[in-house]
Amino acid sequence: MLLGVNIDHVATLRNARGGWEPDPVIAADICEKNGASSITTHLREDRRHIKDEDVYALTKTINTRLNLEMAMAEDIQKIALEIKPYSICLVPEKRQEVTTEGGLDVAGQFEQVTDFIKPLLEAGIIVSLFIDPTEQQVKAAAKTGAQFIEMHTGSYSEAFGTENENCEFLKLKDSAKLAQSLGLKVNAGHGLNYVNVQRMHEIPGLVELNIGHSIISRAVFTGLAEAVSHMNELIK
């Protein structure tokens, strides 16, 4: 498995005081030098952490792959078509949420999702859909033309260490198997940390894990280089 590092919370810390530090661009460089295979960043509609200028700067400076998380917003779609990141991950978004609370309802918004990602696919951008691990959502995702899904691991992460852990884990494992049988490649992320990430090895064929909050939290105490390097060791 590969490790994609989400650097949004570096920008969250910067924005708490204003100014330029800590710089997400510098953070991305440290992540890459310590094992990150891609850099993920979420350009939210309210720009609460990552700003437009961060995305443009990252496009010019990173050496691996830029994965741009985004909602179905025309202004952000326009930016994606301009900068052409390696991939985009389409996610749901609510102004009042602290972080993404669940997967995109592809089944319930099938036509909207399919129409929205079409120009991105035509531009040569790899498209991933961030979905809950259910049969309905996986089957819908496979019909949109997207090449990837990213399974929302939040419920598994919250259930880890409880009697519900195995139930939530099996949803991920079964959904990954179904997605792969339908021609989709599978990533996973949300709420994964240095303890619960271990079970991801039990899911055959996972391509990449996208992890942010846990890595940035550990970095406060150990430094970003160590935090990324240690997570990279765990997922390999």
Protein Blocks (a to p, Z undefined) as FASTA:
>chain_A
ZZdddfklmmmmmmmngpjbdcfklmmmmmmmnopabdcddddfklpmbcfklmmmmmmm
mmbbcdddddddfklmmmmmmnopabdcdddddfkbmbdfbdcdfklmmmmmmmmmmmmm
mnopacdddddddfklmmmmmmnopabdcddfklmmmmgopaklmmmmmmmmmmmmmmmm
nopacddeehiafklmmmmmmpghiabdcdfklmmmmmmmnojklmmmmmmmmmZZ
